[in-house]
């Protein structure tokens, strides 16, 4: 995906292009694309993709990348329309990155995305769970087992992103039926960090890669393009629990698994929506995925992440992640509520 000799832009391209645009693999294990389109690529500098619901994603090097050409930190811009993708940032309509807007805000902050902890550390494993415009990206780095399931016991709170990343691109699930299910009014790139446009990175060990510090194009409740800075959306797992301890094992006498929706939090409005596809548990989400796997009667190996377990009749996948254990179900009812 990316390492000490692969620029972050190329790493993102190598991951997203086959997974979202062309599909990859062959035979029974082939994975289809998800309807995304490649608009332009000028590697290793930048590239632009278009989601199925019409939102443009432009990944590019920051202006300071000349000093650190292999830095993995990459700027991300979202746009409603791109008229010139040969430049970065792109030229178009409602071009935004975090609090910065080409048309409405001169704020120096940008959204920066990176799948690793430092530019010299590679990714031990990665997962993409996608349904069209809705895309989860989970990466794990610096794991302390050869198969990458256990992970270090890092603190799974909002501000430490040293051992991997969690991103979501796409549409939330709002309870209000008047809010569009897809499109620019309900679309956000969630995850990463924010720094100034001219920031140089000698390493990537800044926190904030857990489902926060994102970019959105419109107010989902009004559909209006917002000309002021928009509140930071957050969806990291410890938001509802306040838990900030290490990933723990599973004790002998533990409560029953009780999966619930993974909620989205707006600093001004409170809990406003749900993330599609992903579920959490108050107790087990903060446990080591290896220990959780064994508690489910599995072997605790990474390969078993691809084999679902039954939860009340639904096939659910256990995915190791930065905070411990993430749970995904591919049934449509969890993606299009």
C-alpha beads as a LAMMPS data file, in Angstrom:
LAMMPS data file: protein, C-alpha beads

337 atoms
336 bonds

1 atom types
1 bond types

-500.0 500.0 xlo xhi
-500.0 500.0 ylo yhi
-500.0 500.0 zlo zhi

Masses

1 110.0

Atoms # bond

1 1 1 0.000 0.000 0.000
2 1 1 2.682 2.433 0.994
3 1 1 6.128 2.259 2.580
4 1 1 9.396 4.175 2.800
5 1 1 9.844 4.217 -0.975
6 1 1 6.233 4.614 -2.169
7 1 1 4.649 8.083 -2.101
8 1 1 1.341 8.228 -0.264
9 1 1 -0.526 9.304 -3.401
10 1 1 0.634 6.153 -5.199
11 1 1 -0.257 4.035 -2.196
12 1 1 -3.823 5.350 -2.205
13 1 1 -4.079 4.827 -5.964
14 1 1 -2.793 1.248 -5.718
15 1 1 -5.461 0.510 -3.129
16 1 1 -8.510 2.418 -4.394
17 1 1 -8.230 1.999 -8.166
18 1 1 -8.504 -1.819 -8.247
19 1 1 -10.913 -2.034 -5.319
20 1 1 -13.355 0.683 -6.390
21 1 1 -12.872 1.116 -10.162
22 1 1 -11.762 -2.028 -12.007
23 1 1 -12.174 -4.816 -9.504
24 1 1 -9.413 -7.388 -9.031
25 1 1 -8.714 -11.089 -8.782
26 1 1 -10.167 -13.947 -10.825
27 1 1 -12.478 -16.887 -10.483
28 1 1 -14.394 -17.522 -7.285
29 1 1 -12.296 -15.027 -5.324
30 1 1 -12.684 -12.142 -7.789
31 1 1 -13.853 -8.841 -6.295
32 1 1 -15.913 -6.476 -8.469
33 1 1 -15.382 -2.727 -8.694
34 1 1 -17.933 -0.503 -6.985
35 1 1 -18.891 1.815 -9.817
36 1 1 -16.226 4.460 -9.225
37 1 1 -14.563 6.161 -12.216
38 1 1 -10.975 7.290 -12.721
39 1 1 -11.098 10.877 -13.971
40 1 1 -7.367 11.622 -14.186
41 1 1 -4.091 10.303 -12.776
42 1 1 -0.743 12.077 -12.753
43 1 1 1.262 9.810 -10.477
44 1 1 3.035 10.274 -8.157
45 1 1 1.575 13.780 -7.778
46 1 1 -2.204 13.395 -7.765
47 1 1 -5.265 11.560 -9.081
48 1 1 -9.048 12.070 -9.094
49 1 1 -11.841 9.519 -8.759
50 1 1 -15.602 10.006 -9.113
51 1 1 -17.981 8.138 -6.807
52 1 1 -21.182 6.552 -8.154
53 1 1 -23.260 9.317 -6.557
54 1 1 -21.329 12.052 -8.330
55 1 1 -18.786 13.260 -5.755
56 1 1 -15.190 13.789 -6.904
57 1 1 -12.237 12.690 -4.748
58 1 1 -8.832 14.247 -5.476
59 1 1 -5.760 12.863 -3.681
60 1 1 -2.526 14.838 -4.024
61 1 1 0.795 15.789 -2.535
62 1 1 0.931 18.876 -0.366
63 1 1 3.088 21.810 -1.420
64 1 1 5.819 20.768 1.021
65 1 1 6.238 17.285 -0.437
66 1 1 9.373 18.337 -2.340
67 1 1 11.342 18.111 0.909
68 1 1 9.910 14.692 1.786
69 1 1 9.017 13.048 -1.517
70 1 1 7.998 9.719 0.019
71 1 1 5.834 11.128 2.805
72 1 1 2.616 9.168 3.069
73 1 1 0.457 12.068 4.203
74 1 1 -1.787 13.054 1.321
75 1 1 -4.199 15.944 0.872
76 1 1 -7.791 15.050 0.034
77 1 1 -10.248 17.392 -1.728
78 1 1 -13.916 16.702 -2.407
79 1 1 -15.805 18.479 -5.199
80 1 1 -19.290 18.493 -6.692
81 1 1 -17.847 18.991 -10.167
82 1 1 -14.324 18.961 -11.567
83 1 1 -13.699 20.927 -14.746
84 1 1 -9.907 20.504 -14.687
85 1 1 -8.445 17.444 -12.976
86 1 1 -5.005 17.939 -14.486
87 1 1 -4.096 20.298 -11.639
88 1 1 -4.140 19.837 -7.883
89 1 1 -6.172 21.049 -6.103
90 1 1 -8.653 20.511 -8.944
91 1 1 -10.643 23.286 -10.584
92 1 1 -14.369 22.851 -10.266
93 1 1 -17.503 23.506 -8.230
94 1 1 -17.591 23.531 -4.411
95 1 1 -14.021 22.261 -4.045
96 1 1 -13.314 21.604 -0.367
97 1 1 -10.773 20.089 1.999
98 1 1 -11.693 20.151 5.702
99 1 1 -12.379 23.817 6.613
100 1 1 -10.833 25.145 3.411
101 1 1 -12.986 25.944 0.400
102 1 1 -11.596 27.196 -2.881
103 1 1 -14.723 29.335 -3.310
104 1 1 -15.783 30.248 0.223
105 1 1 -13.023 29.925 2.794
106 1 1 -9.347 30.832 2.865
107 1 1 -8.765 28.719 5.984
108 1 1 -5.303 27.171 5.740
109 1 1 -6.361 23.781 7.148
110 1 1 -6.606 20.775 4.865
111 1 1 -7.737 17.194 5.296
112 1 1 -4.748 14.848 5.307
113 1 1 -5.134 11.101 4.930
114 1 1 -2.539 8.419 5.542
115 1 1 -2.867 4.664 6.092
116 1 1 0.246 4.204 8.243
117 1 1 1.945 5.432 11.396
118 1 1 5.262 6.717 10.059
119 1 1 6.519 6.840 6.518
120 1 1 8.967 4.023 7.225
121 1 1 6.268 1.630 8.477
122 1 1 4.201 -0.372 6.054
123 1 1 0.703 -1.758 6.435
124 1 1 0.483 -5.261 7.882
125 1 1 -3.077 -5.756 6.679
126 1 1 -5.890 -3.747 5.138
127 1 1 -9.605 -4.180 4.549
128 1 1 -12.022 -2.381 2.239
129 1 1 -15.711 -2.956 2.865
130 1 1 -17.656 -1.130 0.153
131 1 1 -21.109 -0.749 -1.339
132 1 1 -21.040 1.715 -4.237
133 1 1 -20.383 5.192 -2.843
134 1 1 -20.130 3.883 0.728
135 1 1 -16.580 2.773 1.499
136 1 1 -14.841 1.738 4.720
137 1 1 -11.034 1.541 4.732
138 1 1 -9.350 -0.142 7.709
139 1 1 -5.586 -0.579 8.017
140 1 1 -3.452 -2.088 10.764
141 1 1 0.241 -1.387 11.292
142 1 1 2.919 -2.444 13.776
143 1 1 1.051 -5.550 14.832
144 1 1 2.704 -7.761 17.426
145 1 1 1.827 -11.094 15.804
146 1 1 3.036 -12.552 12.555
147 1 1 -0.523 -12.846 11.236
148 1 1 -1.420 -9.280 12.203
149 1 1 -4.541 -10.113 14.218
150 1 1 -3.575 -9.022 17.710
151 1 1 -2.202 -5.540 17.272
152 1 1 -0.403 -3.491 19.878
153 1 1 -2.387 -2.464 22.937
154 1 1 -2.501 1.161 21.887
155 1 1 -5.029 3.541 23.371
156 1 1 -8.122 3.529 21.112
157 1 1 -9.251 7.100 21.732
158 1 1 -9.806 9.898 19.244
159 1 1 -6.340 11.363 19.088
160 1 1 -3.938 8.441 18.779
161 1 1 -3.581 7.130 15.270
162 1 1 -0.204 5.488 15.475
163 1 1 -1.103 1.907 14.635
164 1 1 -3.374 2.109 11.644
165 1 1 -6.375 4.001 10.358
166 1 1 -10.128 3.955 9.876
167 1 1 -11.758 5.945 7.084
168 1 1 -15.261 6.204 5.711
169 1 1 -16.122 7.733 2.337
170 1 1 -19.740 8.208 1.373
171 1 1 -23.295 8.485 2.640
172 1 1 -24.527 8.313 6.218
173 1 1 -27.829 6.785 7.350
174 1 1 -30.103 9.580 8.593
175 1 1 -33.409 8.906 10.362
176 1 1 -35.072 11.788 8.504
177 1 1 -36.525 10.390 5.235
178 1 1 -36.297 13.850 3.657
179 1 1 -32.502 13.755 3.707
180 1 1 -31.167 12.275 0.455
181 1 1 -29.729 8.775 0.759
182 1 1 -26.829 9.709 -1.514
183 1 1 -25.308 12.611 -3.418
184 1 1 -23.438 15.781 -2.394
185 1 1 -25.949 16.729 0.325
186 1 1 -25.235 13.462 2.132
187 1 1 -21.627 12.627 1.424
188 1 1 -18.513 12.968 3.527
189 1 1 -14.923 11.805 3.665
190 1 1 -14.417 10.962 7.328
191 1 1 -11.029 10.219 8.860
192 1 1 -7.508 11.573 8.850
193 1 1 -6.150 14.727 10.405
194 1 1 -5.910 18.406 9.636
195 1 1 -2.842 20.591 9.269
196 1 1 -1.991 23.697 7.312
197 1 1 -1.559 23.588 3.575
198 1 1 2.199 24.233 3.696
199 1 1 3.002 21.715 6.441
200 1 1 6.095 19.592 5.761
201 1 1 6.161 16.062 7.141
202 1 1 9.360 14.345 8.116
203 1 1 7.272 11.571 9.643
204 1 1 3.589 10.719 9.842
205 1 1 3.250 10.145 13.569
206 1 1 0.453 12.674 14.015
207 1 1 -2.752 11.291 15.478
208 1 1 -6.325 11.564 14.317
209 1 1 -6.801 8.770 11.817
210 1 1 -9.914 7.350 13.460
211 1 1 -13.099 8.465 11.694
212 1 1 -12.866 12.200 12.264
213 1 1 -11.541 15.458 10.760
214 1 1 -13.370 15.019 7.495
215 1 1 -14.686 17.006 4.548
216 1 1 -18.319 17.460 3.578
217 1 1 -19.861 19.444 0.729
218 1 1 -23.276 20.562 2.006
219 1 1 -25.431 20.795 5.091
220 1 1 -27.285 17.444 5.105
221 1 1 -30.347 18.942 6.823
222 1 1 -30.870 21.874 4.460
223 1 1 -28.981 20.811 1.342
224 1 1 -27.289 24.223 1.277
225 1 1 -23.661 24.821 0.428
226 1 1 -22.132 26.197 3.610
227 1 1 -19.874 29.197 3.260
228 1 1 -18.599 29.087 6.838
229 1 1 -16.535 26.439 8.569
230 1 1 -18.565 23.297 9.188
231 1 1 -18.520 21.450 12.531
232 1 1 -16.191 18.471 12.761
233 1 1 -18.021 15.169 12.327
234 1 1 -16.779 12.262 14.423
235 1 1 -17.574 8.562 14.592
236 1 1 -14.744 6.894 16.479
237 1 1 -15.739 3.929 18.591
238 1 1 -15.063 5.338 22.061
239 1 1 -17.364 8.344 21.568
240 1 1 -20.405 6.722 23.224
241 1 1 -18.425 4.901 25.925
242 1 1 -15.658 7.348 26.795
243 1 1 -13.343 4.346 26.935
244 1 1 -9.674 5.273 26.652
245 1 1 -7.903 2.159 27.872
246 1 1 -5.837 -0.348 25.975
247 1 1 -7.204 -3.210 23.916
248 1 1 -7.977 -5.903 26.456
249 1 1 -8.498 -9.648 26.458
250 1 1 -11.885 -11.303 26.950
251 1 1 -12.472 -12.541 30.522
252 1 1 -13.855 -16.002 31.269
253 1 1 -17.254 -14.665 32.336
254 1 1 -18.094 -11.966 29.843
255 1 1 -21.435 -10.431 28.836
256 1 1 -23.338 -11.507 25.743
257 1 1 -22.454 -9.790 22.495
258 1 1 -24.904 -6.941 21.853
259 1 1 -24.166 -5.233 18.548
260 1 1 -25.636 -1.803 17.903
261 1 1 -25.275 0.902 15.221
262 1 1 -22.090 2.923 14.969
263 1 1 -23.292 6.511 15.383
264 1 1 -22.066 9.732 13.817
265 1 1 -21.584 12.756 16.083
266 1 1 -21.813 16.434 15.158
267 1 1 -20.259 18.801 17.688
268 1 1 -23.163 21.243 17.279
269 1 1 -26.119 18.872 16.846
270 1 1 -25.112 15.734 18.741
271 1 1 -25.703 12.226 17.368
272 1 1 -27.221 12.761 13.950
273 1 1 -26.771 9.597 11.863
274 1 1 -25.340 6.098 11.606
275 1 1 -22.406 4.730 9.669
276 1 1 -23.558 2.087 7.180
277 1 1 -22.417 -1.498 7.424
278 1 1 -20.434 -1.237 10.663
279 1 1 -21.616 -2.252 14.128
280 1 1 -20.097 -1.959 17.582
281 1 1 -20.450 -3.431 21.052
282 1 1 -20.032 -1.453 24.288
283 1 1 -17.795 -4.154 25.754
284 1 1 -16.252 -6.153 22.932
285 1 1 -15.295 -3.398 20.502
286 1 1 -12.490 -2.395 22.856
287 1 1 -11.127 -5.942 23.091
288 1 1 -8.268 -7.441 21.123
289 1 1 -9.601 -8.887 17.875
290 1 1 -7.535 -12.030 18.457
291 1 1 -9.131 -12.577 21.847
292 1 1 -12.569 -11.731 20.482
293 1 1 -12.087 -14.238 17.676
294 1 1 -11.220 -16.968 20.151
295 1 1 -14.231 -16.087 22.308
296 1 1 -16.389 -16.708 19.227
297 1 1 -14.901 -20.180 18.870
298 1 1 -12.573 -19.219 16.041
299 1 1 -8.798 -19.651 15.923
300 1 1 -7.762 -16.052 16.387
301 1 1 -6.015 -15.811 13.013
302 1 1 -6.269 -13.029 10.473
303 1 1 -7.594 -15.340 7.740
304 1 1 -10.733 -15.897 9.793
305 1 1 -11.672 -12.245 9.368
306 1 1 -12.978 -13.315 5.961
307 1 1 -15.283 -15.952 7.492
308 1 1 -18.446 -14.498 9.080
309 1 1 -19.996 -15.687 12.314
310 1 1 -23.719 -15.851 12.950
311 1 1 -25.305 -13.089 15.000
312 1 1 -29.076 -13.430 15.371
313 1 1 -29.290 -14.893 11.895
314 1 1 -27.033 -12.315 10.250
315 1 1 -23.521 -13.100 8.922
316 1 1 -21.146 -10.709 10.691
317 1 1 -17.432 -10.220 10.032
318 1 1 -14.935 -9.501 12.804
319 1 1 -12.247 -7.092 11.557
320 1 1 -9.196 -6.088 13.635
321 1 1 -8.908 -2.339 13.858
322 1 1 -7.247 0.470 15.714
323 1 1 -9.596 0.410 18.691
324 1 1 -9.768 -3.377 18.879
325 1 1 -12.636 -5.155 17.109
326 1 1 -14.936 -3.815 14.394
327 1 1 -18.005 -5.718 13.221
328 1 1 -19.420 -5.543 9.682
329 1 1 -22.519 -7.031 8.074
330 1 1 -23.007 -6.961 4.300
331 1 1 -26.800 -7.259 4.377
332 1 1 -28.568 -4.426 2.600
333 1 1 -30.582 -3.444 5.667
334 1 1 -27.375 -2.206 7.329
335 1 1 -26.362 -0.048 4.351
336 1 1 -29.635 1.435 3.150
337 1 1 -31.787 1.815 6.265

Bonds

1 1 1 2
2 1 2 3
3 1 3 4
4 1 4 5
5 1 5 6
6 1 6 7
7 1 7 8
8 1 8 9
9 1 9 10
10 1 10 11
11 1 11 12
12 1 12 13
13 1 13 14
14 1 14 15
15 1 15 16
16 1 16 17
17 1 17 18
18 1 18 19
19 1 19 20
20 1 20 21
21 1 21 22
22 1 22 23
23 1 23 24
24 1 24 25
25 1 25 26
26 1 26 27
27 1 27 28
28 1 28 29
29 1 29 30
30 1 30 31
31 1 31 32
32 1 32 33
33 1 33 34
34 1 34 35
35 1 35 36
36 1 36 37
37 1 37 38
38 1 38 39
39 1 39 40
40 1 40 41
41 1 41 42
42 1 42 43
43 1 43 44
44 1 44 45
45 1 45 46
46 1 46 47
47 1 47 48
48 1 48 49
49 1 49 50
50 1 50 51
51 1 51 52
52 1 52 53
53 1 53 54
54 1 54 55
55 1 55 56
56 1 56 57
57 1 57 58
58 1 58 59
59 1 59 60
60 1 60 61
61 1 61 62
62 1 62 63
63 1 63 64
64 1 64 65
65 1 65 66
66 1 66 67
67 1 67 68
68 1 68 69
69 1 69 70
70 1 70 71
71 1 71 72
72 1 72 73
73 1 73 74
74 1 74 75
75 1 75 76
76 1 76 77
77 1 77 78
78 1 78 79
79 1 79 80
80 1 80 81
81 1 81 82
82 1 82 83
83 1 83 84
84 1 84 85
85 1 85 86
86 1 86 87
87 1 87 88
88 1 88 89
89 1 89 90
90 1 90 91
91 1 91 92
92 1 92 93
93 1 93 94
94 1 94 95
95 1 95 96
96 1 96 97
97 1 97 98
98 1 98 99
99 1 99 100
100 1 100 101
101 1 101 102
102 1 102 103
103 1 103 104
104 1 104 105
105 1 105 106
106 1 106 107
107 1 107 108
108 1 108 109
109 1 109 110
110 1 110 111
111 1 111 112
112 1 112 113
113 1 113 114
114 1 114 115
115 1 115 116
116 1 116 117
117 1 117 118
118 1 118 119
119 1 119 120
120 1 120 121
121 1 121 122
122 1 122 123
123 1 123 124
124 1 124 125
125 1 125 126
126 1 126 127
127 1 127 128
128 1 128 129
129 1 129 130
130 1 130 131
131 1 131 132
132 1 132 133
133 1 133 134
134 1 134 135
135 1 135 136
136 1 136 137
137 1 137 138
138 1 138 139
139 1 139 140
140 1 140 141
141 1 141 142
142 1 142 143
143 1 143 144
144 1 144 145
145 1 145 146
146 1 146 147
147 1 147 148
148 1 148 149
149 1 149 150
150 1 150 151
151 1 151 152
152 1 152 153
153 1 153 154
154 1 154 155
155 1 155 156
156 1 156 157
157 1 157 158
158 1 158 159
159 1 159 160
160 1 160 161
161 1 161 162
162 1 162 163
163 1 163 164
164 1 164 165
165 1 165 166
166 1 166 167
167 1 167 168
168 1 168 169
169 1 169 170
170 1 170 171
171 1 171 172
172 1 172 173
173 1 173 174
174 1 174 175
175 1 175 176
176 1 176 177
177 1 177 178
178 1 178 179
179 1 179 180
180 1 180 181
181 1 181 182
182 1 182 183
183 1 183 184
184 1 184 185
185 1 185 186
186 1 186 187
187 1 187 188
188 1 188 189
189 1 189 190
190 1 190 191
191 1 191 192
192 1 192 193
193 1 193 194
194 1 194 195
195 1 195 196
196 1 196 197
197 1 197 198
198 1 198 199
199 1 199 200
200 1 200 201
201 1 201 202
202 1 202 203
203 1 203 204
204 1 204 205
205 1 205 206
206 1 206 207
207 1 207 208
208 1 208 209
209 1 209 210
210 1 210 211
211 1 211 212
212 1 212 213
213 1 213 214
214 1 214 215
215 1 215 216
216 1 216 217
217 1 217 218
218 1 218 219
219 1 219 220
220 1 220 221
221 1 221 222
222 1 222 223
223 1 223 224
224 1 224 225
225 1 225 226
226 1 226 227
227 1 227 228
228 1 228 229
229 1 229 230
230 1 230 231
231 1 231 232
232 1 232 233
233 1 233 234
234 1 234 235
235 1 235 236
236 1 236 237
237 1 237 238
238 1 238 239
239 1 239 240
240 1 240 241
241 1 241 242
242 1 242 243
243 1 243 244
244 1 244 245
245 1 245 246
246 1 246 247
247 1 247 248
248 1 248 249
249 1 249 250
250 1 250 251
251 1 251 252
252 1 252 253
253 1 253 254
254 1 254 255
255 1 255 256
256 1 256 257
257 1 257 258
258 1 258 259
259 1 259 260
260 1 260 261
261 1 261 262
262 1 262 263
263 1 263 264
264 1 264 265
265 1 265 266
266 1 266 267
267 1 267 268
268 1 268 269
269 1 269 270
270 1 270 271
271 1 271 272
272 1 272 273
273 1 273 274
274 1 274 275
275 1 275 276
276 1 276 277
277 1 277 278
278 1 278 279
279 1 279 280
280 1 280 281
281 1 281 282
282 1 282 283
283 1 283 284
284 1 284 285
285 1 285 286
286 1 286 287
287 1 287 288
288 1 288 289
289 1 289 290
290 1 290 291
291 1 291 292
292 1 292 293
293 1 293 294
294 1 294 295
295 1 295 296
296 1 296 297
297 1 297 298
298 1 298 299
299 1 299 300
300 1 300 301
301 1 301 302
302 1 302 303
303 1 303 304
304 1 304 305
305 1 305 306
306 1 306 307
307 1 307 308
308 1 308 309
309 1 309 310
310 1 310 311
311 1 311 312
312 1 312 313
313 1 313 314
314 1 314 315
315 1 315 316
316 1 316 317
317 1 317 318
318 1 318 319
319 1 319 320
320 1 320 321
321 1 321 322
322 1 322 323
323 1 323 324
324 1 324 325
325 1 325 326
326 1 326 327
327 1 327 328
328 1 328 329
329 1 329 330
330 1 330 331
331 1 331 332
332 1 332 333
333 1 333 334
334 1 334 335
335 1 335 336
336 1 336 337
